């Protein structure tokens, strides 16, 4: 066939282009899969009941469409310790609406007869904490959220009968969750956190036979708060708590210091470390509000207290000086600190931690009174060998042994032979992790174990305000060794320089 070439008008050409683009854009199989549109940013895990009070077995997970448009649920999956897939007949989730999943539909309906159940998942939510993910139809991860039962996560959600309620921006962090205000949970509805009276445990000096201790409470509100009848306990669920006497108040924007001579019941913080819980009581009934405080083993005449970070989160630290009835002093950091951290290397790089001795003395990594008690690093589960030490100003490196041997790592980063390298078998999270450098502090009476103190702790996150070091070839490098390790502004993203 012979085709004659003809001149095509501008209008005709534009029409042909429009038809071609339209045909290419048409999807014969139906709408674009949900995992390839903006639905991934429209959904959030808004409430999680993972552990009821006592022997209550009911669990649920609430999914919220926070947008102003409908979202297709068909084909979406929940993964983790529990598993669920929305069927092809799943309805569109309307704007500002909720889809509730549970482990026991029959029991759920007896508790919440007016709340629709979107499905029953298999498996069980861990009472200790875990990660839950929402996957799109093409298995792309839309959401990955964490929860935990330990401090600083909300205490009353860990067996106190209240659900976790999402109140923040990053569902992987404790500061984005609070306990709800409805005993048993409030599925299928908008939630508010338990009433926060702005009263927190702020500092503690444990008492000993030679040291009078005290506990400090802080009030961040503009009004005095009556805490008569509230509980103080060193265990949760509480046993034999101290009940604060009638007339107990914390002044506006002020502090209340309670001496150890006033402690009642079994309440008495130990110098070997532990937890403290302040539990709100209202008309003799426990509410969903509690202030929780977990502290390490402490040296004599050393307190532990809350440090507020620039992003609004808090960190519990051993303090550089005692400050009863006043704002907390800055943290006591060192003698060893985490000075550089590569948590998400590129394919050609390797994961590592750099530790620096900031003191003017050699630090022996074994307790002087018991060679079996050595320094450890939580997060990567390292226990240093007996008798090892770090001289003043020196650096050591911890590397992921499954990534590379010490020899390969030295060659890759031109690390001097004078820099000791230790291997660990775990793996740092690419999203968020707490890494704690722990030192033997003191023996525990009646035990062969040593209580650990904290030389440094870093909780990093792969999102702002932390600098970007998430798989882009950069490592986190610390700017100031005297500032809290979890302070985001204390770190910069730079070219890796381990051991230098």
C-alpha positions, 0 to 999 in steps of 0.5 A, spaced: 500 500 500 502 506 498 501 512 503 501 519 500 504 524 505 499 530 506 500 536 510 497 535 517 494 542 520 496 544 527 488 543 530 488 536 527 495 534 530 493 537 537 487 532 536 491 526 535 495 527 540 490 528 545 487 521 543 493 518 543 494 520 551 487 519 552 488 511 550 495 511 553 492 513 560 486 509 560 486 502 564 482 497 562 482 493 568 479 499 572 481 504 577 489 505 578 491 500 584 490 504 591 498 503 592 499 507 587 495 513 589 495 518 594 491 513 599 497 511 603 498 518 606 490 518 608 490 512 613 493 512 620 493 507 625 489 511 630 488 506 636 491 500 638 488 496 644 494 490 645 493 489 653 487 489 657 486 490 664 487 483 668 486 477 664 482 481 658 483 478 652 480 483 647 484 486 642 483 491 636 486 495 631 483 502 629 484 505 622 482 512 620 481 515 614 484 522 616 483 525 609 476 528 606 475 523 600 474 516 600 479 511 600 479 504 597 480 498 602 480 492 598 486 488 597 490 492 603 494 488 608 495 488 615 502 485 617 506 483 623 504 479 629 497 479 626 495 478 619 489 481 615 487 482 608 481 486 606 477 482 601 475 485 594 468 486 597 471 491 602 467 498 602 470 504 601 472 508 607 469 515 607 472 521 609 474 522 617 471 515 618 474 508 622 475 501 620 476 497 626 479 490 626 479 485 632 482 478 634 475 476 637 469 479 633 464 475 638 467 478 644 468 485 641 460 485 639 458 484 646 462 490 648 461 495 643 454 493 640 454 499 636 461 499 632 461 495 626 467 490 625 471 490 618 474 484 620 478 479 624 485 478 624 489 472 625 495 472 631 495 476 637 498 483 639 504 482 643 504 485 650 511 487 650 510 491 644 512 490 636 511 493 629 505 493 625 505 495 618 499 496 613 501 494 606 498 496 599 495 492 594 502 491 590 505 490 597 508 497 598 509 499 605 504 504 607 505 505 614 509 502 619 508 503 626 511 501 633 508 500 640 512 498 646 509 496 653 516 499 657 517 506 659 517 512 656 511 508 652 504 510 655 503 506 662 496 505 662 496 502 655 500 496 658 495 492 662 491 498 665 485 497 661 486 503 656 488 503 649 493 507 645 491 513 642 495 516 636 496 524 637 503 525 634 506 525 627 511 519 627 507 513 629 514 509 631 515 514 637 513 514 644 511 521 644 506 520 638 502 516 643 498 517 649 493 512 653 486 514 651 480 517 656 475 511 656 476 505 660 476 499 655 478 503 649 473 507 644 473 504 637 470 507 631 470 514 634 474 520 635 479 519 641 482 524 646 488 522 650 487 521 658 486 528 661 493 530 662 494 534 669 501 536 667 504 533 673 510 529 671 515 525 675 521 530 674 527 528 678 529 522 683 535 521 688 534 514 691 535 514 698 541 509 702 543 508 709 548 514 708 544 518 703 537 521 704 533 521 698 527 525 695 522 525 689 521 531 685 514 532 681 513 538 676 507 542 674 507 545 667 501 548 668 499 555 670 495 553 676 496 549 682 494 541 681 491 537 687 494 530 687 491 528 693 489 520 693 494 519 687 498 513 687 506 512 687 509 506 686 515 502 683 511 497 680 505 496 675 500 494 675 501 497 682 502 493 689 502 497 696 502 504 693 504 510 696 497 514 697 499 521 697 495 525 703 489 530 703 492 537 701 498 535 697 498 540 691 504 541 686 504 549 685 503 552 678 509 552 674 513 549 680 515 543 683 513 539 689 519 535 693 517 529 697 522 526 702 524 519 703 522 520 710 514 521 707 514 515 703 509 510 705 507 502 703 512 499 699 514 505 695 522 506 695 526 508 689 532 503 689 539 506 687 540 500 683 535 503 678 528 502 677 521 505 675 517 509 678 509 511 676 505 516 678 497 514 677 492 519 677 486 517 681 479 521 681 474 520 686 477 513 688 478 511 681 484 510 676 484 514 670 488 513 664 493 518 666 500 516 669 507 519 669 512 514 668 519 514 670 525 509 668 532 511 671 539 507 671 543 505 677 546 511 680 552 513 683 552 516 690 549 523 691 547 523 683 540 524 681 536 522 675 532 527 671 528 528 665 531 532 659 526 536 654 529 535 647 528 541 642 523 536 638 519 536 644 520 529 646 524 527 653 530 523 655 531 520 662 538 522 664 543 521 670 544 529 671 550 533 673 548 536 679 542 535 684 536 540 683 531 539 688 525 544 687 528 547 681 529 546 673 533 540 672 541 541 671 544 538 664 545 531 663 552 527 665 554 524 659 560 520 659 566 518 660 564 514 653 560 517 648 557 515 642 560 519 637 558 517 630 553 512 627 552 509 621 545 506 621 543 505 614 549 505 609 548 505 602 549 498 598 557 499 598 557 501 605 557 498 612 553 499 618 557 501 625 558 505 631 564 509 633 565 510 641 570 516 644 573 516 651 572 523 652 575 523 659 582 524 661 583 517 664 583 510 661 577 507 662 577 500 663 571 496 660 570 491 666 568 493 673 574 493 678 571 488 683 568 483 679 571 481 672 565 478 669 561 485 669 563 489 663 561 495 659 555 493 654 551 496 648 544 496 648 541 496 641 546 492 638 547 487 644 555 487 645 558 485 651 566 487 651 571 482 653 574 482 660 580 487 661 579 491 655 580 498 656 580 505 652 585 510 653 584 517 654 581 521 647 581 514 643 576 511 639 573 504 638 568 502 633 563 497 633 561 494 626 556 489 624 560 482 623 555 480 618 556 486 613 564 485 613 570 483 617 574 487 621 579 487 616 575 488 610 572 494 614 579 497 615 580 497 608 574 500 606 574 506 610 582 506 611 581 505 619 588 505 623 590 499 626 591 502 633 583 503 633 580 497 636 574 494 632 569 489 635 563 486 632 556 485 633 551 480 630 545 484 631 542 490 626 541 497 627 534 499 625 533 503 618 528 507 622 529 508 629 532 505 635 535 507 642 542 505 643 545 505 650 552 505 652 552 502 659 557 501 665 557 497 671 555 501 677 554 497 683 552 490 685 545 488 687 544 486 694 543 478 694 544 477 687 551 476 683 548 481 678 551 488 677 546 494 676 548 498 670 549 505 669 548 509 663 554 513 660 551 515 654 544 514 650 542 515 643 535 515 640 535 516 633 529 517 628 530 517 620 526 523 619 526 531 621 528 534 625 534 529 625 539 530 619 538 526 613 543 519 614 538 514 611 541 510 606 544 516 602 551 515 604 552 519 610 553 518 617 550 521 623 556 525 627 556 528 634 557 535 635 558 536 642 560 531 647 557 534 653 550 535 650 544 529 651 545 524 645 538 524 643 538 531 642 537 532 634 540 538 633 547 535 636 548 531 630 550 533 623 550 528 617 557 527 614 561 523 609 563 517 614 569 517 618 570 512 622 575 512 627 578 518 625 
